[in-house]
């Protein structure tokens, strides 16, 4: 059995799943803590838990979704909408600039073709000159790598969790922001918000880190003093691990969105569940091919954002995952936490 000391050291996403399994009577024990590997047993059913992965997620399917451009192709082949774009080695700057000039409309986004937890994602690129300079700087900083270059969709960003059983949870995500008081700088307000997020830490929000390049594009710096009630975004990326905000929208969606989510999961037919990065203007309205895009899909993103959102009710995604990994425990009454 896992000790309370080990349990306390686990990162939040893994701990939420493991606590759920323990409460269902599943025996959890550490195998290799350096890689977050645990054994899990219930009667004759045995599993390995690597972070939140288990045997229910096939390796090939996980690798497919980790390649963002390949994911786009699979979604497109299944009649789903994705932003126009392509994948390039960033050393080929002339090729990228030529492609953008001839095929895409500004603003555009460039991002690593593999999972990056929101690192090296650049949005709101509005000119070829800006793109060329960014590519030069990126190549100097990280060397050659595969990046997706695509059109930026004008809409709100949502994270949709959907399972083969039809269970689901929806979040709206926003980039980190501060609200001005007419007296203090953006940096002061960000530091103040960071302190409030951690004392005590009651949700999934992470400390705010200001993106100085993003502010520069808006003719601001960290020393700018916003007007009273002025909302200032300090990053373009809404990734929660990069200080974004998560708000539960599960009860606000239109049924047509669930049909799209089901179709996306069917596109990766051996996956039992999927997280979808979805963009549209209004999640409560009916959707067709002209009203949304799917940015990417994931098989192992954070569940804490659903269970510890910034606003509104939680959705017990850990229980949904446990129902899939150990379905025989679904009807067992959980112990009080």
Kinemage of the C-alpha trace (Angstrom):
@kinemage 1
@onewidth
@group {chain A} dominant
@subgroup {mainchain}
@vectorlist {calphas} color= white
{ca unk a 1} P 0.000 0.000 0.000
{ca unk a 2} L 1.225 3.484 -0.797
{ca unk a 3} L 2.243 5.530 2.245
{ca unk a 4} L 0.814 8.936 3.099
{ca unk a 5} L 4.309 10.398 2.767
{ca unk a 6} L 4.691 9.170 -0.823
{ca unk a 7} L 1.144 10.221 -1.669
{ca unk a 8} L 1.852 13.763 -0.474
{ca unk a 9} L 4.867 14.036 -2.802
{ca unk a 10} L 2.990 13.109 -5.971
{ca unk a 11} L 2.057 15.824 -8.414
{ca unk a 12} L -1.602 16.776 -8.193
{ca unk a 13} L -2.852 15.075 -11.375
{ca unk a 14} L -1.438 11.682 -10.467
{ca unk a 15} L -2.450 11.983 -6.825
{ca unk a 16} L -6.096 12.674 -7.719
{ca unk a 17} L -6.287 9.476 -9.774
{ca unk a 18} L -4.460 7.335 -7.219
{ca unk a 19} L -6.631 8.586 -4.336
{ca unk a 20} L -9.724 7.734 -6.360
{ca unk a 21} L -8.448 4.200 -6.965
{ca unk a 22} L -7.483 3.708 -3.322
{ca unk a 23} L -10.983 4.802 -2.276
{ca unk a 24} L -12.375 2.070 -4.529
{ca unk a 25} L -10.308 -0.609 -2.814
{ca unk a 26} L -7.524 -0.821 -5.393
{ca unk a 27} L -4.129 -1.639 -3.868
{ca unk a 28} L -1.506 0.890 -5.028
{ca unk a 29} L 2.221 0.406 -4.448
{ca unk a 30} L 5.341 2.190 -5.760
{ca unk a 31} L 7.627 0.486 -8.262
{ca unk a 32} L 9.905 3.297 -9.448
{ca unk a 33} L 9.171 6.737 -8.043
{ca unk a 34} L 11.797 8.373 -10.270
{ca unk a 35} L 9.509 7.806 -13.274
{ca unk a 36} L 6.206 7.933 -11.348
{ca unk a 37} L 5.561 4.217 -11.909
{ca unk a 38} L 3.118 2.410 -9.612
{ca unk a 39} L 1.509 -0.996 -9.502
{ca unk a 40} L -2.260 -1.225 -9.069
{ca unk a 41} L -4.185 -4.391 -8.182
{ca unk a 42} L -7.824 -5.192 -7.622
{ca unk a 43} L -8.544 -8.886 -7.098
{ca unk a 44} L -6.965 -10.548 -10.166
{ca unk a 45} L -6.790 -7.362 -12.223
{ca unk a 46} L -3.296 -5.846 -12.298
{ca unk a 47} L -2.142 -2.606 -13.916
{ca unk a 48} L 0.919 -0.415 -14.168
{ca unk a 49} L 0.268 3.295 -13.695
{ca unk a 50} L 2.889 5.473 -15.370
{ca unk a 51} L 1.857 8.971 -14.389
{ca unk a 52} L -1.803 8.691 -15.522
{ca unk a 53} L -1.157 6.173 -18.292
{ca unk a 54} L -2.269 2.563 -17.982
{ca unk a 55} L -2.781 -0.403 -20.296
{ca unk a 56} L -6.076 1.058 -21.559
{ca unk a 57} L -4.169 3.650 -23.633
{ca unk a 58} L -2.316 1.892 -26.498
{ca unk a 59} L 1.234 3.136 -27.016
{ca unk a 60} L 0.769 3.706 -30.755
{ca unk a 61} L -2.299 5.875 -30.188
{ca unk a 62} L -0.471 7.957 -27.575
{ca unk a 63} L 2.397 8.499 -30.000
{ca unk a 64} L 0.020 9.542 -32.781
{ca unk a 65} L -1.550 12.236 -30.627
{ca unk a 66} L 1.868 13.491 -29.513
{ca unk a 67} L 2.590 14.462 -33.143
{ca unk a 68} L 0.488 17.582 -33.655
{ca unk a 69} L 0.658 17.668 -37.450
{ca unk a 70} L -0.139 13.972 -37.794
{ca unk a 71} L -3.061 14.546 -35.437
{ca unk a 72} L -4.298 17.324 -37.734
{ca unk a 73} L -4.186 14.972 -40.726
{ca unk a 74} L -6.075 12.223 -38.907
{ca unk a 75} L -8.756 14.679 -37.789
{ca unk a 76} L -9.073 16.134 -41.295
{ca unk a 77} L -9.338 12.648 -42.817
{ca unk a 78} L -12.278 12.028 -40.492
{ca unk a 79} L -14.149 15.152 -41.530
{ca unk a 80} L -13.163 17.364 -38.603
{ca unk a 81} L -12.006 20.978 -38.852
{ca unk a 82} L -8.450 22.050 -38.005
{ca unk a 83} L -6.578 25.312 -38.729
{ca unk a 84} L -4.884 25.567 -42.116
{ca unk a 85} L -1.173 24.909 -41.695
{ca unk a 86} L 1.820 22.639 -42.202
{ca unk a 87} L 4.915 21.348 -40.406
{ca unk a 88} L 8.481 22.541 -41.084
{ca unk a 89} L 12.001 22.374 -39.737
{ca unk a 90} L 12.565 25.865 -38.378
{ca unk a 91} L 15.986 26.037 -40.033
{ca unk a 92} L 14.129 26.344 -43.367
{ca unk a 93} L 13.098 29.954 -42.824
{ca unk a 94} L 12.706 30.866 -46.482
{ca unk a 95} L 10.424 27.887 -47.060
{ca unk a 96} L 8.262 28.800 -44.075
{ca unk a 97} L 7.973 32.462 -45.040
{ca unk a 98} L 7.094 31.543 -48.621
{ca unk a 99} L 4.416 29.114 -47.436
{ca unk a 100} L 2.861 31.675 -45.099
{ca unk a 101} L 2.909 34.365 -47.769
{ca unk a 102} L 1.161 32.134 -50.322
{ca unk a 103} L -1.093 29.874 -48.242
{ca unk a 104} L -2.047 31.406 -44.877
{ca unk a 105} L -3.772 34.463 -43.480
{ca unk a 106} L -2.500 36.474 -40.533
{ca unk a 107} L -2.476 36.228 -37.588
{ca unk a 108} L -0.631 32.921 -37.396
{ca unk a 109} L 0.710 30.627 -34.675
{ca unk a 110} L 3.912 28.603 -34.561
{ca unk a 111} L 4.378 25.805 -32.046
{ca unk a 112} L 6.502 22.674 -31.526
{ca unk a 113} L 5.197 19.609 -33.344
{ca unk a 114} L 5.524 17.547 -30.155
{ca unk a 115} L 4.107 17.978 -26.653
{ca unk a 116} L 5.743 20.989 -25.027
{ca unk a 117} L 3.444 21.959 -22.099
{ca unk a 118} L 2.946 25.318 -23.787
{ca unk a 119} L 6.650 26.108 -24.158
{ca unk a 120} L 7.837 27.800 -27.387
{ca unk a 121} L 4.272 28.506 -28.560
{ca unk a 122} L 4.010 31.902 -30.274
{ca unk a 123} L 0.655 33.442 -31.154
{ca unk a 124} L -0.627 36.656 -32.746
{ca unk a 125} L 2.138 36.822 -35.364
{ca unk a 126} L 0.881 39.494 -37.729
{ca unk a 127} L 3.585 40.068 -40.375
{ca unk a 128} L 6.261 38.284 -42.394
{ca unk a 129} L 8.920 40.469 -40.799
{ca unk a 130} L 7.834 39.446 -37.317
{ca unk a 131} L 7.781 35.799 -38.389
{ca unk a 132} L 11.287 35.944 -39.891
{ca unk a 133} L 12.754 37.496 -36.754
{ca unk a 134} L 11.030 34.969 -34.509
{ca unk a 135} L 12.329 32.047 -36.587
{ca unk a 136} L 15.873 33.413 -36.392
{ca unk a 137} L 15.644 33.841 -32.627
{ca unk a 138} L 14.131 30.393 -32.132
{ca unk a 139} L 16.818 28.699 -34.197
{ca unk a 140} L 19.549 30.436 -32.180
{ca unk a 141} L 17.915 29.448 -28.909
{ca unk a 142} L 16.913 25.812 -29.474
{ca unk a 143} L 18.527 24.729 -32.748
{ca unk a 144} L 16.607 22.895 -35.438
{ca unk a 145} L 13.249 21.341 -34.541
{ca unk a 146} L 9.933 20.531 -36.191
{ca unk a 147} L 7.334 23.284 -35.770
{ca unk a 148} L 3.722 23.561 -36.900
{ca unk a 149} L 2.845 26.832 -38.630
{ca unk a 150} L -0.889 27.505 -38.840
{ca unk a 151} L -3.591 30.136 -38.989
{ca unk a 152} L -4.839 31.484 -35.675
{ca unk a 153} L -8.554 30.958 -35.114
{ca unk a 154} L -10.509 33.879 -33.640
{ca unk a 155} L -12.482 32.412 -30.759
{ca unk a 156} L -12.481 31.104 -27.212
{ca unk a 157} L -10.405 28.086 -26.218
{ca unk a 158} L -11.920 25.059 -24.506
{ca unk a 159} L -10.560 21.769 -23.171
{ca unk a 160} L -12.995 18.886 -23.722
{ca unk a 161} L -12.617 15.534 -21.970
{ca unk a 162} L -14.712 12.790 -23.586
{ca unk a 163} L -14.904 9.027 -23.008
{ca unk a 164} L -16.205 6.010 -24.924
{ca unk a 165} L -18.925 5.772 -22.263
{ca unk a 166} L -20.121 9.259 -23.212
{ca unk a 167} L -18.935 10.920 -19.993
{ca unk a 168} L -17.465 14.379 -20.463
{ca unk a 169} L -16.123 17.541 -18.869
{ca unk a 170} L -15.576 20.957 -20.475
{ca unk a 171} L -13.351 23.865 -19.482
{ca unk a 172} L -12.830 27.293 -20.931
{ca unk a 173} L -9.202 28.364 -20.740
{ca unk a 174} L -7.914 31.922 -20.745
{ca unk a 175} L -4.342 33.236 -20.727
{ca unk a 176} L -3.124 34.734 -17.462
{ca unk a 177} L -4.251 38.313 -16.874
{ca unk a 178} L -4.338 41.064 -14.264
{ca unk a 179} L -7.014 43.644 -13.457
{ca unk a 180} L -5.742 47.195 -13.104
{ca unk a 181} L -6.399 49.446 -10.110
{ca unk a 182} L -5.008 52.666 -11.569
{ca unk a 183} L -2.166 52.662 -9.038
{ca unk a 184} L 0.077 49.631 -9.427
{ca unk a 185} L 2.214 48.174 -12.217
{ca unk a 186} L 1.450 45.010 -14.147
{ca unk a 187} L 4.344 43.298 -12.339
{ca unk a 188} L 3.021 44.262 -8.913
{ca unk a 189} L -0.481 43.060 -9.793
{ca unk a 190} L 0.868 39.763 -11.180
{ca unk a 191} L 2.975 39.177 -8.071
{ca unk a 192} L -0.005 39.963 -5.859
{ca unk a 193} L -2.226 37.535 -7.777
{ca unk a 194} L 0.468 34.846 -7.596
{ca unk a 195} L 0.604 35.234 -3.804
{ca unk a 196} L -3.184 34.964 -3.508
{ca unk a 197} L -3.185 31.821 -5.657
{ca unk a 198} L -0.807 30.082 -3.272
{ca unk a 199} L -2.069 31.237 0.158
{ca unk a 200} L -3.783 28.860 0.353
{ca unk a 201} L -3.648 27.047 -2.965
{ca unk a 202} L -7.220 25.798 -3.488
{ca unk a 203} L -7.301 25.284 -7.261
{ca unk a 204} L -5.177 24.351 -10.278
{ca unk a 205} L -3.833 27.860 -10.924
{ca unk a 206} L -0.062 28.230 -11.167
{ca unk a 207} L 2.116 31.303 -10.477
{ca unk a 208} L 1.913 34.049 -13.096
{ca unk a 209} L 4.986 34.692 -15.223
{ca unk a 210} L 4.848 37.741 -17.457
{ca unk a 211} L 5.693 37.364 -21.155
{ca unk a 212} L 7.619 40.585 -21.850
{ca unk a 213} L 7.606 40.030 -25.622
{ca unk a 214} L 3.827 39.701 -25.584
{ca unk a 215} L 3.445 42.940 -23.627
{ca unk a 216} L 5.854 44.695 -25.988
{ca unk a 217} L 3.526 43.930 -28.904
{ca unk a 218} L 0.821 45.856 -27.044
{ca unk a 219} L 3.197 48.780 -26.370
{ca unk a 220} L 3.387 47.896 -22.690
{ca unk a 221} L 5.984 46.691 -20.215
{ca unk a 222} L 5.827 45.052 -16.793
{ca unk a 223} L 6.082 48.603 -15.358
{ca unk a 224} L 2.944 49.850 -17.129
{ca unk a 225} L 0.150 50.950 -14.750
{ca unk a 226} L -3.224 49.757 -16.095
{ca unk a 227} L -6.351 51.842 -15.574
{ca unk a 228} L -8.859 50.850 -12.909
{ca unk a 229} L -10.699 47.638 -13.942
{ca unk a 230} L -8.620 47.377 -17.131
{ca unk a 231} L -8.025 43.724 -18.012
{ca unk a 232} L -4.483 43.108 -19.247
{ca unk a 233} L -3.420 39.721 -20.587
{ca unk a 234} L 0.216 39.045 -19.720
{ca unk a 235} L 0.602 35.983 -21.961
{ca unk a 236} L -0.905 34.748 -25.221
{ca unk a 237} L -0.780 31.058 -24.261
{ca unk a 238} L -3.678 29.686 -22.184
{ca unk a 239} L -1.895 26.511 -21.028
{ca unk a 240} L -2.747 26.116 -17.319
{ca unk a 241} L 0.805 24.998 -16.559
{ca unk a 242} L 1.826 28.355 -18.030
{ca unk a 243} L -0.378 30.370 -15.650
{ca unk a 244} L -3.633 30.197 -17.608
{ca unk a 245} L -7.108 30.200 -16.064
{ca unk a 246} L -9.519 27.220 -16.157
{ca unk a 247} L -13.300 27.696 -15.776
{ca unk a 248} L -15.828 24.848 -15.760
{ca unk a 249} L -18.244 25.077 -18.720
{ca unk a 250} L -19.601 21.511 -18.673
{ca unk a 251} L -23.242 22.554 -18.206
{ca unk a 252} L -23.120 25.262 -20.889
{ca unk a 253} L -22.368 23.260 -24.038
{ca unk a 254} L -24.593 22.647 -27.043
{ca unk a 255} L -25.250 18.941 -27.869
{ca unk a 256} L -23.652 19.368 -31.307
{ca unk a 257} L -20.291 19.807 -29.608
{ca unk a 258} L -20.572 16.360 -28.023
{ca unk a 259} L -21.134 14.873 -31.481
{ca unk a 260} L -17.897 16.523 -32.622
{ca unk a 261} L -16.082 15.196 -29.537
{ca unk a 262} L -17.398 11.688 -30.188
{ca unk a 263} L -16.253 11.893 -33.805
{ca unk a 264} L -12.783 13.029 -32.709
{ca unk a 265} L -12.484 10.101 -30.295
{ca unk a 266} L -13.617 7.703 -33.034
{ca unk a 267} L -10.822 9.063 -35.250
{ca unk a 268} L -8.386 7.533 -32.729
{ca unk a 269} L -10.467 4.403 -32.502
{ca unk a 270} L -8.454 2.467 -29.925
{ca unk a 271} L -8.399 5.261 -27.368
{ca unk a 272} L -10.926 4.940 -24.502
{ca unk a 273} L -10.885 8.687 -23.830
{ca unk a 274} L -9.476 11.870 -25.247
{ca unk a 275} L -8.834 15.503 -24.319
{ca unk a 276} L -9.567 17.931 -27.162
{ca unk a 277} L -8.286 21.501 -27.496
{ca unk a 278} L -11.305 23.105 -29.164
{ca unk a 279} L -11.906 26.672 -30.328
{ca unk a 280} L -15.168 28.402 -31.208
{ca unk a 281} L -16.971 31.699 -30.646
{ca unk a 282} L -19.732 30.387 -28.388
{ca unk a 283} L -19.798 26.879 -26.925
{ca unk a 284} L -23.527 27.137 -26.140
{ca unk a 285} L -24.539 27.486 -29.821
{ca unk a 286} L -24.923 24.800 -32.512
{ca unk a 287} L -21.718 24.043 -34.419
{ca unk a 288} L -20.919 23.128 -37.994
{ca unk a 289} L -17.721 22.921 -40.039
{ca unk a 290} L -17.511 26.718 -40.302
{ca unk a 291} L -17.794 27.551 -36.593
{ca unk a 292} L -14.982 25.660 -34.855
{ca unk a 293} L -11.502 24.166 -35.139
{ca unk a 294} L -9.723 21.456 -33.175
{ca unk a 295} L -6.221 22.605 -32.264
{ca unk a 296} L -4.862 19.290 -30.963
{ca unk a 297} L -5.766 16.239 -28.880
{ca unk a 298} L -4.102 14.696 -25.841
{ca unk a 299} L -4.088 11.402 -23.959
{ca unk a 300} L -2.403 12.495 -20.711
{ca unk a 301} L -3.130 16.154 -19.860
{ca unk a 302} L -3.951 17.573 -16.456
{ca unk a 303} L -7.085 16.401 -14.660
{ca unk a 304} L -6.618 18.890 -11.819
{ca unk a 305} L -7.985 21.699 -13.992
{ca unk a 306} L -11.329 19.855 -14.107
{ca unk a 307} L -11.334 18.928 -10.427
{ca unk a 308} L -9.824 22.138 -9.082
{ca unk a 309} L -10.997 24.805 -11.566
{ca unk a 310} L -10.699 28.500 -10.895
{ca unk a 311} L -14.444 29.054 -11.104
{ca unk a 312} L -17.654 27.056 -10.798
{ca unk a 313} L -18.329 23.429 -9.937
{ca unk a 314} L -15.796 20.619 -10.219
{ca unk a 315} L -16.228 17.616 -12.512
{ca unk a 316} L -14.854 14.351 -11.138
{ca unk a 317} L -12.651 13.329 -14.047
{ca unk a 318} L -10.565 11.062 -11.780
{ca unk a 319} L -13.676 8.939 -11.255
{ca unk a 320} L -14.299 8.784 -15.012
{ca unk a 321} L -10.731 7.570 -15.562
{ca unk a 322} L -11.030 5.015 -12.753
{ca unk a 323} L -14.222 3.678 -14.364
{ca unk a 324} L -12.205 2.920 -17.492
{ca unk a 325} L -9.013 1.558 -15.913
{ca unk a 326} L -10.798 -0.568 -13.285
{ca unk a 327} L -14.396 -0.837 -14.565
{ca unk a 328} L -15.215 -3.592 -12.059
{ca unk a 329} L -14.929 -1.025 -9.240
{ca unk a 330} L -17.503 1.359 -10.691
{ca unk a 331} L -20.407 0.242 -8.467
{ca unk a 332} L -18.374 0.058 -5.280
{ca unk a 333} L -19.351 2.712 -2.772
{ca unk a 334} L -16.367 4.976 -2.212
{ca unk a 335} L -15.014 5.545 1.270
{ca unk a 336} L -15.320 8.997 2.758
{ca unk a 337} L -12.303 11.157 2.069
